[in-house]
Amino acid sequence: MQIRTFSENDRTGLRVLFARAGQGTPTESLWGHTDSEAAVYLDPYMDLEPASLFVAEHDGALVGYLTGCIDTEAFPSEDTLITDALRRYRPFRSRQAVTFFGRSMLDAAAAAICRTPTAGEIHDPRWPAHLHINVAPEARGTGAAAGLMDAWFEHLRSEQVPGCHLQTLVENARAARFFERMGFAPHGSTPPVPGLRYEGARVHQLTMVRSF
């Protein structure tokens, strides 16, 4: 297993990997349109912060990746990226996309009426960096994910970043256990994620942090 930084030659392989790396998890696909989802969670990292993107390679094939940002305040917000992606790709011919975003609006409206929190980004100078990590099903348990995290931690230390946060789901217990082994701890509340369902039930955002 080789862990290395992203190169421009990885773009096509990463887009293919993006489409399948989350298989079997609650966030396997959000609204069912790979290009627009990649425009939020992959492409901006390749374009804006390639030095913080790491890949796992086995026998010449990409099997995992970690997209990172050392300063969340300087990176486009998730809301901005989603808005831009929807304007560019217009994925609403898909029933899954219509269902997801329609349900998102209903969930958000209900939360506003009840004055209850919903999932969102965090901005805290103690943990300015953030990451997203994905590993192909066949590479889970091989050390690929841990190798990517170790490379990311080394990068943060070299940049003198004081801490990092990530967001997963309470219902993704395997991921939460892995992040705890990597030194992350839960932080704050676990609000529901608007629009997202897993096996028919609502899911909840889990924010985790680690200091250096």
Residue frames as a rotation matrix with the C-alpha (Angstrom) as fourth column:
MET 1
0.580 0.815 0.000 0.00
0.815 -0.580 0.000 0.00
0.000 0.000 -1.000 0.00
GLN 2
-0.600 -0.762 0.243 1.46
0.772 -0.631 -0.074 3.35
0.209 0.143 0.967 -1.06
ILE 3
0.549 0.679 -0.487 0.28
0.757 -0.651 -0.054 6.60
-0.354 -0.339 -0.871 0.48
ARG 4
-0.609 -0.757 0.237 1.23
0.782 -0.522 0.342 9.72
-0.135 0.394 0.909 -1.45
THR 5
-0.395 0.439 -0.807 0.09
-0.074 -0.891 -0.449 13.22
-0.916 -0.118 0.384 -2.30
PHE 6
0.572 0.754 0.322 -2.30
0.375 0.108 -0.921 13.88
-0.730 0.647 -0.221 -5.16
SER 7
-0.721 -0.670 -0.178 -0.99
0.131 -0.384 0.914 14.49
-0.681 0.636 0.364 -8.66
GLU 8
-0.269 0.637 -0.723 -2.85
-0.822 -0.543 -0.173 15.85
-0.502 0.548 0.669 -11.69
ASN 9
-0.677 -0.041 -0.735 -2.70
-0.553 0.688 0.471 12.40
0.486 0.725 -0.488 -13.27
ASP 10
-0.949 0.305 -0.081 -4.97
0.279 0.686 -0.672 11.14
-0.149 -0.660 -0.736 -10.47
ARG 11
-0.676 0.716 -0.173 -8.01
-0.662 -0.693 -0.285 13.20
-0.324 -0.078 0.943 -11.47
THR 12
-0.154 0.658 -0.737 -9.76
-0.772 0.386 0.506 10.62
0.617 0.646 0.449 -13.63
GLY 13
-0.491 -0.106 -0.865 -9.04
0.241 0.937 -0.252 7.77
0.837 -0.332 -0.435 -11.23
LEU 14
-0.980 0.121 -0.156 -10.26
0.118 -0.271 -0.955 9.77
-0.158 -0.955 0.252 -8.26
ARG 15
-0.450 0.871 -0.196 -13.55
-0.892 -0.448 0.058 10.60
-0.037 0.201 0.979 -9.97
VAL 16
-0.073 0.373 -0.925 -14.09
-0.361 0.855 0.373 6.88
0.930 0.361 0.072 -10.62
LEU 17
-0.706 -0.273 -0.653 -13.16
0.454 0.533 -0.714 6.05
0.543 -0.801 -0.252 -7.02
PHE 18
-0.903 0.391 0.181 -15.44
-0.422 -0.721 -0.549 8.79
-0.084 -0.572 0.816 -5.68
ALA 19
-0.178 0.911 -0.371 -18.44
-0.852 0.046 0.521 7.07
0.492 0.409 0.769 -7.26
ARG 20
0.402 0.367 -0.839 -17.89
-0.101 0.928 0.358 3.82
0.910 -0.059 0.410 -5.37
ALA 21
-0.585 -0.809 -0.065 -15.74
-0.051 0.116 -0.992 4.46
0.810 -0.577 -0.109 -2.31
GLY 22
-0.681 0.330 0.653 -18.64
-0.732 -0.338 -0.592 5.03
0.026 -0.881 0.472 0.07
GLN 23
-0.147 0.683 -0.716 -20.56
-0.444 0.601 0.664 1.89
0.884 0.415 0.215 -0.85
GLY 24
-0.033 0.250 -0.968 -22.42
0.584 0.791 0.185 0.38
0.811 -0.559 -0.172 2.07
THR 25
-0.817 -0.252 -0.519 -22.28
0.572 -0.466 -0.675 3.48
-0.072 -0.848 0.524 4.28
PRO 26
0.078 0.923 -0.377 -25.12
0.767 -0.297 -0.569 5.86
-0.637 -0.245 -0.731 5.21
THR 27
0.343 -0.003 -0.939 -23.59
-0.317 -0.942 -0.113 8.56
-0.884 0.337 -0.324 2.98
GLU 28
-0.204 -0.411 0.889 -22.97
0.631 0.639 0.440 6.31
-0.749 0.650 0.129 -0.04
SER 29
-0.673 0.063 0.737 -24.85
0.585 -0.564 0.583 8.87
0.453 0.823 0.343 -2.14
LEU 30
-0.812 0.362 -0.458 -26.63
0.156 -0.622 -0.768 11.99
-0.563 -0.694 0.448 -0.98
TRP 31
0.045 0.876 -0.480 -28.81
-0.485 -0.401 -0.777 13.03
-0.873 0.267 0.407 -3.89
GLY 32
0.350 0.199 0.915 -27.84
0.355 0.876 -0.326 10.42
-0.867 0.439 0.236 -6.46
HIS 33
0.980 -0.096 0.176 -25.87
0.130 -0.363 -0.922 12.52
0.153 0.927 -0.343 -8.94
THR 34
0.482 -0.854 -0.198 -22.14
0.846 0.394 0.360 11.76
-0.230 -0.341 0.912 -8.93
ASP 35
-0.154 -0.617 0.772 -20.90
0.774 -0.560 -0.293 14.79
0.614 0.552 0.564 -10.87
SER 36
0.314 0.319 0.894 -22.64
-0.170 -0.908 0.383 17.36
0.934 -0.272 -0.231 -8.68
GLU 37
0.995 -0.009 -0.097 -21.71
0.097 0.258 0.961 15.55
0.016 -0.966 0.257 -5.46
ALA 38
0.257 -0.965 0.049 -18.06
0.966 0.258 0.027 15.41
-0.039 0.040 0.998 -6.58
ALA 39
-0.017 -0.214 0.977 -18.25
0.437 -0.880 -0.185 19.15
0.900 0.423 0.109 -7.29
VAL 40
0.726 0.305 0.616 -18.82
-0.408 -0.531 0.743 19.63
0.553 -0.791 -0.261 -3.56
TYR 41
0.870 -0.222 0.440 -16.71
-0.333 0.394 0.857 16.96
-0.364 -0.892 0.269 -1.88
LEU 42
0.436 -0.761 0.481 -13.84
0.706 0.620 0.342 16.24
-0.558 0.191 0.807 -4.29
ASP 43
0.402 -0.283 0.871 -13.24
0.819 -0.315 -0.481 18.70
0.410 0.906 0.105 -7.14
PRO 44
0.877 -0.074 0.475 -12.69
-0.170 -0.972 0.163 21.85
0.449 -0.224 -0.865 -4.98
TYR 45
0.732 -0.638 0.237 -9.95
-0.164 0.172 0.971 20.08
-0.661 -0.750 0.022 -3.06
MET 46
0.267 -0.624 0.734 -8.18
0.885 0.460 0.069 19.03
-0.381 0.631 0.675 -6.25
ASP 47
0.425 -0.008 0.905 -8.49
0.666 -0.674 -0.319 22.57
0.613 0.739 -0.281 -7.60
LEU 48
0.710 0.033 0.703 -7.91
-0.243 -0.926 0.289 24.74
0.661 -0.377 -0.649 -4.51
GLU 49
0.364 -0.580 0.729 -5.76
-0.915 -0.076 0.396 22.72
-0.174 -0.811 -0.559 -2.11
PRO 50
0.712 -0.066 -0.699 -4.06
-0.336 0.843 -0.421 19.80
0.617 0.534 0.578 -3.90
ALA 51
-0.374 -0.927 0.036 -1.21
-0.442 0.144 -0.886 19.75
0.815 -0.347 -0.463 -1.36
SER 52
-0.562 0.255 0.787 -3.74
-0.785 0.137 -0.604 18.64
-0.262 -0.957 0.123 1.28
LEU 53
0.628 0.753 -0.199 -5.10
-0.774 0.577 -0.261 15.75
-0.082 0.318 0.945 -0.79
PHE 54
-0.501 -0.798 0.335 -3.64
-0.777 0.585 0.231 12.28
-0.381 -0.145 -0.913 -0.24
VAL 55
0.458 0.615 -0.641 -4.29
-0.827 0.559 -0.054 9.03
0.325 0.556 0.765 -2.08
ALA 56
-0.020 -0.385 0.923 -3.83
-0.529 0.787 0.317 5.35
-0.848 -0.482 -0.220 -1.25
GLU 57
0.312 0.012 -0.950 -2.60
-0.931 0.205 -0.303 3.21
0.191 0.979 0.075 -4.13
HIS 58
0.046 -0.268 0.962 -2.36
-0.434 0.862 0.261 -0.58
-0.900 -0.429 -0.077 -4.31
ASP 59
-0.254 -0.257 0.933 -0.93
0.603 0.712 0.360 -2.45
-0.756 0.654 -0.026 -7.30
GLY 60
-0.926 -0.264 0.270 -1.20
0.375 -0.548 0.748 0.71
-0.050 0.794 0.606 -9.38
ALA 61
-0.179 0.940 0.291 -4.90
0.553 -0.148 0.820 1.34
0.814 0.308 -0.493 -8.58
LEU 62
-0.721 0.035 0.692 -6.32
-0.465 -0.765 -0.446 4.08
0.513 -0.643 0.568 -6.38
VAL 63
-0.335 0.586 -0.737 -8.19
0.564 0.752 0.341 2.54
0.754 -0.301 -0.583 -3.46
GLY 64
0.363 0.476 -0.801 -8.66
0.924 -0.297 0.242 5.49
-0.123 -0.828 -0.547 -1.10
TYR 65
-0.300 -0.464 0.833 -8.26
0.502 -0.820 -0.276 9.21
0.811 0.336 0.479 -0.70
LEU 66
0.068 0.276 -0.959 -8.33
0.925 -0.377 -0.043 11.96
-0.373 -0.884 -0.281 1.92
THR 67
0.016 -0.004 1.000 -9.34
0.553 -0.833 -0.012 15.48
0.833 0.553 -0.011 0.93
GLY 68
0.089 -0.056 -0.994 -8.31
0.976 -0.196 0.099 18.12
-0.200 -0.979 0.037 3.41
CYS 69
0.387 0.018 0.922 -8.23
0.303 -0.947 -0.108 21.83
0.871 0.321 -0.372 4.06
ILE 70
-0.430 -0.661 -0.615 -5.91
0.794 0.048 -0.607 23.44
0.431 -0.748 0.504 6.60
ASP 71
-0.925 0.177 -0.336 -8.09
0.046 -0.825 -0.564 26.56
-0.377 -0.537 0.755 7.07
THR 72
-0.351 0.879 0.322 -11.84
0.912 0.399 -0.097 26.08
-0.214 0.260 -0.942 6.78
GLU 73
0.244 0.457 -0.855 -12.42
0.333 -0.868 -0.369 29.84
-0.911 -0.195 -0.364 6.97
ALA 74
-0.345 -0.491 -0.800 -10.48
-0.555 -0.581 0.595 30.33
-0.757 0.649 -0.072 3.73
PHE 75
-0.968 0.028 0.250 -12.28
0.189 0.735 0.651 27.54
-0.166 0.678 -0.716 1.86
PRO 76
-0.560 0.829 -0.005 -15.69
-0.563 -0.376 0.736 27.85
0.608 0.414 0.677 0.13
SER 77
-0.472 0.462 0.751 -18.50
-0.732 0.269 -0.626 26.81
-0.491 -0.845 0.211 2.45
GLU 78
-0.830 0.232 0.507 -20.42
0.336 0.934 0.123 23.60
-0.445 0.272 -0.853 1.85
ASP 79
0.200 0.965 -0.170 -23.60
0.433 -0.242 -0.868 25.62
-0.879 0.100 -0.467 1.19
THR 80
0.212 -0.206 -0.955 -21.80
-0.674 -0.739 0.010 27.69
-0.707 0.642 -0.296 -1.46
LEU 81
-0.802 -0.590 -0.089 -20.36
-0.492 0.569 0.659 24.59
-0.338 0.573 -0.747 -3.11
ILE 82
-0.527 0.689 0.498 -23.74
0.576 0.720 -0.387 22.85
-0.625 0.083 -0.776 -3.17
THR 83
0.413 0.708 -0.573 -25.45
0.055 -0.647 -0.760 25.91
-0.909 0.282 -0.306 -4.65
ASP 84
-0.091 -0.549 -0.831 -22.79
-0.851 -0.389 0.351 26.21
-0.516 0.739 -0.432 -7.36
ALA 85
-0.912 -0.284 0.296 -22.95
-0.140 0.895 0.424 22.48
-0.385 0.345 -0.856 -8.13
LEU 86
-0.174 0.935 0.310 -26.73
0.606 0.350 -0.714 22.50
-0.776 0.063 -0.628 -8.47
ARG 87
0.462 0.303 -0.833 -26.64
-0.338 -0.808 -0.482 25.56
-0.820 0.504 -0.271 -10.71
ARG 88
-0.375 -0.726 -0.576 -23.99
-0.837 -0.001 0.547 23.96
-0.398 0.687 -0.607 -12.93
TYR 89
-0.987 -0.163 0.000 -25.30
-0.152 0.920 0.361 20.40
-0.059 0.356 -0.933 -13.19
ARG 90
-0.274 0.962 -0.018 -29.06
-0.961 -0.273 0.028 20.76
0.022 0.025 0.999 -12.56
PRO 91
-0.950 -0.255 -0.178 -29.49
-0.256 0.967 -0.021 17.17
0.177 0.026 -0.984 -11.33
PHE 92
-0.555 0.770 0.315 -33.24
-0.585 -0.092 -0.805 17.47
-0.591 -0.632 0.502 -10.74
ARG 93
-0.016 0.523 -0.852 -34.22
-0.863 0.424 0.276 15.01
0.506 0.740 0.444 -13.45
SER 94
-0.684 -0.300 -0.665 -33.28
0.040 0.894 -0.445 12.38
0.728 -0.332 -0.600 -10.89
ARG 95
0.445 0.892 -0.075 -36.10
0.044 0.062 0.997 11.32
0.894 -0.447 -0.012 -8.57
GLN 96
0.253 -0.421 -0.871 -33.53
0.933 0.343 0.105 10.79
0.254 -0.840 0.480 -5.81
ALA 97
-0.798 -0.581 0.159 -32.32
0.537 -0.806 -0.248 14.40
0.272 -0.113 0.956 -6.10
VAL 98
-0.304 0.777 0.551 -35.85
-0.245 -0.622 0.743 15.79
0.921 0.091 0.379 -6.05
THR 99
0.599 0.530 -0.601 -36.68
0.371 0.482 0.794 13.67
0.710 -0.698 0.092 -3.02
PHE 100
-0.115 -0.752 -0.649 -33.51
0.971 0.051 -0.232 14.62
0.207 -0.657 0.725 -1.17
PHE 101
-0.908 -0.318 0.272 -33.76
0.288 -0.946 -0.147 18.38
0.304 -0.055 0.951 -1.64
GLY 102
-0.068 0.952 0.298 -37.53
-0.220 -0.306 0.926 18.45
0.973 -0.003 0.230 -1.14
ARG 103
0.580 0.237 -0.780 -37.12
0.599 0.525 0.605 16.56
0.552 -0.817 0.163 2.10
SER 104
-0.482 -0.833 -0.271 -34.22
0.840 -0.352 -0.413 18.85
0.248 -0.427 0.870 3.09
MET 105
-0.702 0.263 0.662 -36.45
-0.144 -0.963 0.229 21.91
0.697 0.066 0.714 2.79
LEU 106
0.412 0.906 -0.103 -39.21
-0.125 0.168 0.978 20.26
0.903 -0.389 0.183 4.80
ASP 107
0.309 -0.385 -0.870 -36.78
0.868 0.489 0.092 19.12
0.389 -0.783 0.485 7.50
ALA 108
-0.748 -0.657 0.094 -35.23
0.582 -0.717 -0.383 22.59
0.319 -0.231 0.919 7.73
ALA 109
-0.363 0.704 0.611 -38.64
-0.316 -0.710 0.630 24.25
0.876 0.036 0.480 7.90
ALA 110
0.606 0.603 -0.520 -39.78
0.229 0.493 0.839 21.89
0.762 -0.627 0.161 10.65
ALA 111
-0.085 -0.732 -0.676 -36.59
0.964 0.112 -0.242 22.55
0.253 -0.672 0.696 12.62
ALA 112
-0.823 -0.209 0.528 -37.09
0.172 -0.978 -0.119 26.30
0.541 -0.007 0.841 12.31
ILE 113
0.110 0.950 0.292 -40.67
-0.308 -0.247 0.919 26.07
0.945 -0.191 0.266 13.53
CYS 114
0.792 0.194 -0.579 -39.64
0.383 0.580 0.719 23.89
0.475 -0.791 0.386 16.49
ARG 115
0.650 -0.627 0.429 -36.47
-0.687 -0.726 -0.022 25.93
0.326 -0.281 -0.903 17.06
THR 116
0.754 -0.453 0.475 -34.30
0.067 0.773 0.630 22.84
-0.653 -0.443 0.614 17.04
PRO 117
0.005 -0.846 -0.533 -30.76
-0.706 -0.380 0.598 22.75
-0.708 0.373 -0.599 15.56
THR 118
0.983 0.148 0.113 -29.83
-0.024 0.703 -0.711 20.98
-0.185 0.696 0.694 12.34
ALA 119
0.364 -0.902 0.232 -26.50
0.790 0.431 0.437 19.79
-0.494 0.024 0.869 11.00
GLY 120
0.984 -0.112 0.140 -24.02
-0.008 -0.808 -0.590 22.40
0.179 0.579 -0.795 9.77
GLU 121
0.224 -0.975 0.010 -20.38
0.408 0.084 -0.909 23.35
0.885 0.208 0.417 9.53
ILE 122
0.774 -0.086 -0.627 -18.35
0.581 -0.296 0.758 24.38
-0.251 -0.951 -0.179 12.55
HIS 123
0.377 -0.675 0.634 -15.93
0.214 -0.602 -0.769 27.30
0.901 0.426 -0.082 12.68
ASP 124
0.991 -0.123 -0.051 -13.62
0.040 -0.093 0.995 27.16
-0.128 -0.988 -0.088 15.68
PRO 125
0.552 -0.831 -0.072 -10.02
-0.712 -0.424 -0.560 28.43
0.435 0.360 -0.825 15.70
ARG 126
0.126 -0.506 0.854 -9.01
-0.759 0.505 0.411 25.51
-0.639 -0.699 -0.320 17.91
TRP 127
-0.199 -0.107 0.974 -9.70
0.355 0.919 0.174 23.10
-0.914 0.380 -0.145 15.03
PRO 128
-0.014 0.215 -0.977 -9.38
-0.593 -0.788 -0.164 25.12
-0.805 0.577 0.139 11.81
ALA 129
-0.779 -0.348 -0.521 -8.63
-0.627 0.413 0.661 22.22
-0.014 0.842 -0.540 9.49
HIS 130
0.257 0.832 0.492 -11.16
-0.658 0.524 -0.541 19.70
-0.707 -0.185 0.682 8.19
LEU 131
-0.810 -0.558 -0.180 -11.10
-0.529 0.563 0.634 16.51
-0.253 0.609 -0.752 6.15
HIS 132
0.563 0.826 -0.029 -13.14
-0.777 0.517 -0.359 13.98
-0.282 0.225 0.933 4.19
ILE 133
-0.606 -0.786 0.120 -11.89
-0.710 0.603 0.363 10.42
-0.358 0.135 -0.924 3.78
ASN 134
0.627 0.773 -0.099 -13.12
-0.727 0.534 -0.431 7.58
-0.280 0.342 0.897 1.58
VAL 135
-0.596 -0.775 0.209 -11.77
-0.655 0.620 0.431 4.07
-0.464 0.120 -0.878 1.03
ALA 136
-0.189 0.496 -0.848 -12.98
-0.798 0.425 0.426 1.52
0.572 0.757 0.316 -1.52
PRO 137
0.727 0.583 0.364 -14.74
-0.683 0.561 0.467 -1.53
0.068 -0.588 0.806 -0.05
GLU 138
0.821 -0.404 -0.404 -11.92
0.257 0.893 -0.370 -3.90
0.510 0.200 0.836 -1.02
ALA 139
-0.179 -0.955 0.236 -9.36
0.176 -0.267 -0.947 -1.74
0.968 -0.128 0.216 0.81
ARG 140
0.440 0.377 0.815 -11.15
-0.714 -0.404 0.572 -1.49
0.545 -0.833 0.092 4.13
GLY 141
0.930 -0.109 0.350 -9.16
-0.212 0.621 0.755 -3.11
-0.299 -0.777 0.554 6.90
THR 142
0.686 -0.708 0.170 -5.91
0.638 0.471 -0.610 -3.00
0.351 0.527 0.774 4.91
GLY 143
0.008 -0.678 -0.735 -4.38
0.813 -0.424 0.399 0.00
-0.582 -0.601 0.548 6.65
ALA 144
-0.337 -0.114 0.934 -5.17
0.819 -0.525 0.231 2.36
0.464 0.843 0.271 3.78
ALA 145
0.622 0.671 0.404 -7.37
0.368 -0.706 0.606 4.64
0.691 -0.228 -0.686 5.90
ALA 146
0.793 -0.384 -0.473 -4.87
0.444 -0.167 0.880 4.78
-0.417 -0.908 0.038 8.78
GLY 147
-0.213 -0.925 0.315 -2.07
0.916 -0.076 0.395 5.53
-0.341 0.373 0.863 6.34
LEU 148
-0.052 0.293 0.955 -4.01
0.651 -0.715 0.255 8.40
0.757 0.635 -0.153 4.83
MET 149
0.904 0.426 0.009 -4.74
0.252 -0.550 0.796 9.83
0.344 -0.718 -0.605 8.25
ASP 150
0.442 -0.817 -0.371 -1.08
0.676 0.031 0.737 9.58
-0.590 -0.576 0.566 9.32
ALA 151
-0.405 -0.575 0.711 -0.01
0.904 -0.371 0.215 11.44
0.140 0.729 0.670 6.17
TRP 152
0.318 0.643 0.696 -2.64
0.432 -0.752 0.497 14.11
0.844 0.143 -0.518 6.88
PHE 153
0.916 -0.004 -0.401 -1.51
0.387 -0.256 0.886 14.52
-0.106 -0.967 -0.233 10.49
GLU 154
-0.034 -0.999 -0.040 2.11
0.871 -0.049 0.489 14.93
-0.490 -0.018 0.872 9.37
HIS 155
-0.305 0.012 0.952 0.99
0.739 -0.627 0.245 17.59
0.600 0.779 0.183 6.89
LEU 156
0.721 0.643 0.260 -0.94
0.313 -0.637 0.705 19.49
0.618 -0.426 -0.660 9.58
ARG 157
0.672 -0.542 -0.504 2.04
0.561 -0.072 0.825 19.43
-0.483 -0.838 0.255 11.94
SER 158
-0.325 -0.850 0.415 4.35
0.928 -0.202 0.314 20.70
-0.184 0.487 0.854 9.20
GLU 159
-0.229 0.346 0.910 1.94
0.461 -0.785 0.414 23.60
0.857 0.514 0.020 8.62
GLN 160
-0.968 -0.201 -0.152 1.66
0.210 -0.314 -0.926 24.21
0.138 -0.928 0.346 12.40
VAL 161
-0.226 0.965 0.135 -2.11
-0.361 -0.212 0.908 23.75
0.905 0.156 0.396 12.37
PRO 162
-0.651 -0.138 0.747 -3.40
-0.751 -0.026 -0.659 23.51
0.111 -0.990 -0.087 15.97
GLY 163
-0.544 0.520 0.658 -6.27
-0.135 0.720 -0.680 21.12
-0.828 -0.459 -0.322 15.35
CYS 164
-0.896 0.253 -0.366 -8.64
-0.330 0.173 0.928 19.44
0.298 0.952 -0.071 12.94
HIS 165
-0.323 0.840 0.436 -12.34
-0.505 0.237 -0.830 18.59
-0.800 -0.488 0.348 12.84
LEU 166
-0.954 0.165 -0.251 -14.42
-0.145 0.478 0.866 16.22
0.263 0.863 -0.432 10.77
GLN 167
-0.254 0.928 0.271 -18.07
-0.863 -0.092 -0.496 15.33
-0.436 -0.360 0.825 10.47
THR 168
-0.934 0.076 -0.348 -19.52
-0.094 0.890 0.446 11.87
0.344 0.449 -0.825 10.11
LEU 169
0.025 0.997 0.077 -22.81
-0.587 -0.048 0.808 10.27
0.809 -0.065 0.584 11.19
VAL 170
-0.173 0.034 0.984 -23.77
-0.943 0.284 -0.176 8.81
-0.286 -0.958 -0.017 14.54
GLU 171
0.731 0.614 0.298 -25.26
-0.491 0.777 -0.394 5.90
-0.473 0.142 0.870 12.59
ASN 172
0.647 -0.611 -0.456 -21.92
-0.259 0.387 -0.885 5.18
0.717 0.691 0.093 10.87
ALA 173
0.932 -0.184 0.312 -20.54
-0.286 0.154 0.946 3.41
-0.222 -0.971 0.091 13.93
ARG 174
0.611 -0.748 0.259 -17.61
0.779 0.626 -0.030 1.84
-0.140 0.220 0.965 12.10
ALA 175
0.209 -0.522 0.827 -16.35
0.463 -0.692 -0.554 5.23
0.861 0.499 0.097 10.95
ALA 176
0.697 0.108 0.709 -16.79
-0.467 -0.681 0.563 6.76
0.544 -0.724 -0.424 14.41
ARG 177
0.911 -0.390 0.138 -14.75
0.139 0.603 0.785 3.96
-0.389 -0.696 0.603 16.00
PHE 178
0.364 -0.803 0.471 -12.00
0.900 0.171 -0.402 4.41
0.242 0.570 0.785 13.43
PHE 179
0.282 -0.241 0.928 -11.79
0.072 -0.960 -0.271 8.16
0.957 0.143 -0.254 14.05
GLU 180
0.903 0.028 0.429 -11.62
-0.420 -0.156 0.894 7.59
0.092 -0.987 -0.129 17.79
ARG 181
0.698 -0.702 0.141 -8.67
0.622 0.692 0.366 5.24
-0.355 -0.168 0.920 17.23
MET 182
0.103 -0.642 0.760 -7.06
0.814 -0.385 -0.435 8.05
0.572 0.663 0.483 15.24
GLY 183
-0.704 -0.497 -0.507 -7.31
0.710 -0.483 -0.512 10.37
0.009 -0.721 0.693 18.23
PHE 184
-0.642 0.557 0.526 -10.54
-0.191 -0.781 0.594 12.23
0.742 0.281 0.609 17.49
ALA 185
-0.838 0.429 -0.337 -13.17
0.474 0.267 -0.839 12.85
-0.270 -0.863 -0.427 20.15
PRO 186
-0.016 0.913 0.407 -16.88
0.925 -0.142 0.353 13.74
0.380 0.382 -0.842 19.82
HIS 187
-0.916 -0.263 -0.303 -17.66
0.352 -0.888 -0.295 17.44
-0.191 -0.377 0.906 20.11
GLY 188
-0.762 0.635 -0.130 -20.96
-0.643 -0.765 0.033 19.19
-0.078 0.109 0.991 20.63
SER 189
-0.003 0.899 0.438 -24.46
-0.552 0.364 -0.750 17.94
-0.834 -0.244 0.495 19.91
THR 190
-0.874 -0.204 0.440 -25.64
0.188 0.693 0.696 15.43
-0.447 0.691 -0.568 17.30
PRO 191
-0.207 0.855 -0.476 -28.36
-0.561 -0.502 -0.658 17.24
-0.802 0.131 0.583 15.31
PRO 192
0.334 0.395 0.856 -30.30
0.458 0.725 -0.514 15.56
-0.824 0.563 0.061 12.49
VAL 193
-0.788 -0.603 -0.119 -29.08
0.120 -0.341 0.932 15.99
-0.603 0.721 0.341 8.92
PRO 194
0.054 0.891 -0.451 -31.80
-0.514 -0.362 -0.777 17.60
-0.856 0.274 0.439 6.75
GLY 195
0.353 0.262 -0.898 -32.92
-0.935 0.064 -0.349 15.45
-0.034 0.963 0.268 3.85
LEU 196
-0.469 -0.678 -0.566 -30.77
-0.698 0.677 -0.233 12.42
0.541 0.285 -0.791 4.56
ARG 197
0.581 0.620 0.528 -32.24
-0.798 0.561 0.220 9.04
-0.160 -0.549 0.821 5.46
TYR 198
-0.590 -0.715 -0.375 -30.63
-0.740 0.664 -0.103 5.66
0.323 0.217 -0.921 6.02
GLU 199
-0.872 0.346 -0.346 -32.73
0.357 0.933 0.033 2.52
0.334 -0.095 -0.938 5.92
GLY 200
-0.028 0.974 0.223 -35.77
0.593 -0.164 0.789 4.77
0.805 0.155 -0.573 6.15
ALA 201
0.585 0.219 -0.781 -34.72
0.806 -0.269 0.528 6.58
-0.094 -0.938 -0.333 9.33
ARG 202
0.902 -0.279 0.330 -33.28
-0.215 -0.952 -0.216 10.02
0.374 0.124 -0.919 10.00
VAL 203
0.311 -0.881 -0.358 -29.54
0.849 0.426 -0.312 10.26
0.428 -0.207 0.880 10.62
HIS 204
0.977 0.053 -0.207 -27.55
0.175 -0.753 0.635 12.55
-0.122 -0.656 -0.744 12.89
GLN 205
0.540 -0.806 0.242 -24.36
-0.116 -0.356 -0.927 14.51
0.834 0.473 -0.286 12.42
LEU 206
0.826 -0.414 -0.383 -21.40
0.515 0.276 0.812 13.63
-0.230 -0.868 0.441 14.61
THR 207
0.710 -0.636 0.302 -18.67
-0.359 -0.696 -0.622 16.25
0.606 0.333 -0.723 14.86
MET 208
0.788 -0.542 -0.293 -15.26
0.602 0.575 0.554 15.03
-0.132 -0.613 0.779 16.04
VAL 209
0.827 -0.518 0.219 -12.11
-0.444 -0.840 -0.312 17.03
0.346 0.161 -0.924 16.84
ARG 210
0.619 -0.727 -0.299 -8.43
0.785 0.577 0.224 16.44
0.010 -0.373 0.928 17.42
SER 211
0.923 -0.380 -0.059 -5.78
-0.365 -0.915 0.170 18.86
-0.119 -0.135 -0.984 18.67
PHE 212
0.612 -0.785 -0.097 -2.05
0.525 0.495 -0.692 18.78
0.592 0.373 0.715 17.92
